[in-house]
């Protein structure tokens, strides 16, 4: 469908309230308008092509223009456009729940559908509190999460989020959330107060995990319900877990009867080469929260996946989990998810990521020869590139420099060069990459070449 470009610009500026957007940015410039996608690329309203280096927002696992997913949505909408899951079911929700349970590790057999990731996190916290009230431990309600970690924008999920600048304007938030250290091994010396320098990843992982036990003891084990951890922490720039970290966390959670929630809104459904990040790193959560890649972005859907143990108190008498969403498990969205997983299996998407992740890493690591690139980290198809002022000392940029670097130059320059990705300073300045899982070496090379061109220029600005 053709639209008048000038009209779209006027209407966008006059009426559309964009998310996480500084609208003053567009006082003197056009709003970027994306009109179509094909494979790993998106196109703007003026026909320019961009490599989708962020997968939309860690979402577009299969890339753009997959007619089989669009056809699944259309067919379901014609048959049954909507019915809620409030005491009723429909076939796609049933079959998708079964399929996800079969993919999920261990006894995570109970699937509660939402419309997105923040709702899945909200659901997990509510379930944790409800479960412990029903099992004789009513004081267990507190939640631990990691510094700089992002878990969503709703009141509860934002409370769990460890990013003070995102929270201040919305306080007071839901009480009873507390922070533990993240696993940024590049900054291990700062994180541990000089105790560890990061040269022994296993020792750093043990230290970071043990701080969870310390925090549980500080708060009182009888009051702590859950710890929320991403397999690879997103905010701050892709912090993978050190060896043994999650195994130690599991031991601590078992010792104190605390639920381990694996927040996989980004990491699930192939981003790390497995259906779930917990599989990749060999740990068993009590709950997995997920969304994004479950439909490759072709329809909104999320899922909280819980163990049989957590469902058990709700299977008797008059008990019910008094929680839900009108559009959770929507018939069209669940149909798209089923089609999405069909493609995953038919095209061996997980194997493709595992076969190519080494090449992706090595291609990005070429950028380490640039003076502004301090660290390249991540796993699967999920990477962060940390930018530094001084490579030898790992000195980072101050707030004014970071503003000039990221929002004053990098975001626009990368886009102008044909790469859609994220330049972010929630933590130290980073560029994040999370391309569609169909990408291979030519796409990696294109990303590296654009990044090199832009970062070469960026190094001369400061």
Secondary structure, DSSP 8 states (H G I E B T S, - for coil): ----HHHHHHHHHHH---TT--GGGGSSS----EEEEEBTEEEETT--EEEETTHHHHT-TT-B--HHHHHHHHHHHHH------SS---HHHHHHHHHHHHHSSTT--EEEEESSHHHHHHHHHHHHHHHHHHTT-TT--EEEEETT----SSHHHHHH---HHHHGGG-S--S-EEEE----GGGHHHHTTTS--SSSHHHHHHHHHHHHHHHHHHH-GGGEEEEEE-SSB-TTT-B---TTHHHHHHHHHHHHT-EEEEE-TTTTTTTTSSSSHHHHHT---SEEEE-GGGTTTSS--EEEEE-HHHHHGGGSTT-------TTTT-HHHHHHHHHHHHHHHHTTHHHHHHHHHHHHHHHHHGGGGSTTEEEEEEETTEEEEEE-SBTTTTB---HHHHIIIIIIIIHHHHHHTTEE-EEE-SSS-EEEE---TT--HHHHHHHHHHHHHHHHHHTTT-
